[in-house]
Amino acid sequence: MTRRLGLFLLLIALSGAALAAQRFRAGIDVVSLNVTVTDAATLKFVRDLSQGEFEVFEDGVKQDVTFFSRSQQPIALAILMDTSASMEDKIQLAQEAAIGFVRRLRAEDLAEIVDFDSKVDILQTFTNDRAALERAIRTTNADGSTAIYHAIYISLKELRKQAAQTEADIRRQAIVVLSDGEDTSSILGYEEVLDLAKRSETGIYTIGLRGTDVSPRGFKEAEFVMRQLAQETGGRSFFPQQATELPRIYEQISDELSSQYTLAYTSRNPRRDGAWRRIVVRVTRPNVTARTKQGYYAATSSAP
């Protein structure tokens, strides 16, 4: 998904005088990327790269990076919790892990709390009030089946709405979803959710706990979905064996979100054809790996 000129000028304002001096033609679409870089051997986050060490390719064509930042930007975050009946023996551990995650948020970050079983409930809308977020998490209880697709779809829509309401307040967007099984209740299909995710600028982080009443085949399908959503959006997937691993996983996600780089470029492809364009980010420094969303849909001639 692309951001139009007005949004990009706001990004430039954050970057300082050097980038503010650049000129852009009206109507140009700018592609923004949140990029995570890790050491290939230690898997630790690499935080000291310069703009010149990044290379961005769109459909195999090298692009000119016109914006670069390694400073922490505020985050808009949706925290999704599976509260289906199969989570009953894990719900307290899940609550405490999510609360620990909330406590790591910075004052300028916003989060919402969403729980899902056979239905989806937004327990707390976007706020930086940690106490309110914690209270919402503690109200969760396990019952019903699993509507994970519906929960992710609604959260993507809510993040888009939140971004539209605060255009001058640029934030990275992320969804962190915990579930222990396959979708059994959504009125939406996986392809619909994946398409919306690919059209968003939201990194999706998935945590898959194997439920006691989930068949091996059912969990295998759930694992595929979680991996695919994370991979397409530049997020990450986790599959812990025990709920006791959740605090460490939430901590890893928090560290990643605070270690990302923001890059932007104006596509060399001028066609406004709505086509899918594949993105690859490489780093010239040896033995490091870059991860970002896998692509975006180009704007169309009728786009606003």
Secondary structure as GFF3:
##gff-version 3
##sequence-region A 1 304
A	DSSP	alpha_helix	5	15	.	.	.	ID=ss1
A	DSSP	alpha_helix	17	20	.	.	.	ID=ss2
A	DSSP	beta_strand	30	39	.	.	.	ID=ss3
A	DSSP	three_ten_helix	51	53	.	.	.	ID=ss4
A	DSSP	beta_strand	54	58	.	.	.	ID=ss5
A	DSSP	beta_strand	61	63	.	.	.	ID=ss6
A	DSSP	beta_strand	65	69	.	.	.	ID=ss7
A	DSSP	beta_strand	75	82	.	.	.	ID=ss8
A	DSSP	three_ten_helix	85	87	.	.	.	ID=ss9
A	DSSP	alpha_helix	91	103	.	.	.	ID=ss10
A	DSSP	beta_strand	110	116	.	.	.	ID=ss11
A	DSSP	beta_strand	120	127	.	.	.	ID=ss12
A	DSSP	alpha_helix	130	138	.	.	.	ID=ss13
A	DSSP	alpha_helix	148	165	.	.	.	ID=ss14
A	DSSP	beta_strand	172	179	.	.	.	ID=ss15
A	DSSP	alpha_helix	190	198	.	.	.	ID=ss16
A	DSSP	beta_strand	202	208	.	.	.	ID=ss17
A	DSSP	alpha_helix	216	233	.	.	.	ID=ss18
A	DSSP	beta_strand	236	238	.	.	.	ID=ss19
A	DSSP	three_ten_helix	243	245	.	.	.	ID=ss20
A	DSSP	alpha_helix	246	257	.	.	.	ID=ss21
A	DSSP	beta_strand	261	266	.	.	.	ID=ss22
A	DSSP	beta_strand	276	283	.	.	.	ID=ss23
A	DSSP	beta_strand	288	291	.	.	.	ID=ss24
A	DSSP	beta_strand	295	297	.	.	.	ID=ss25
###
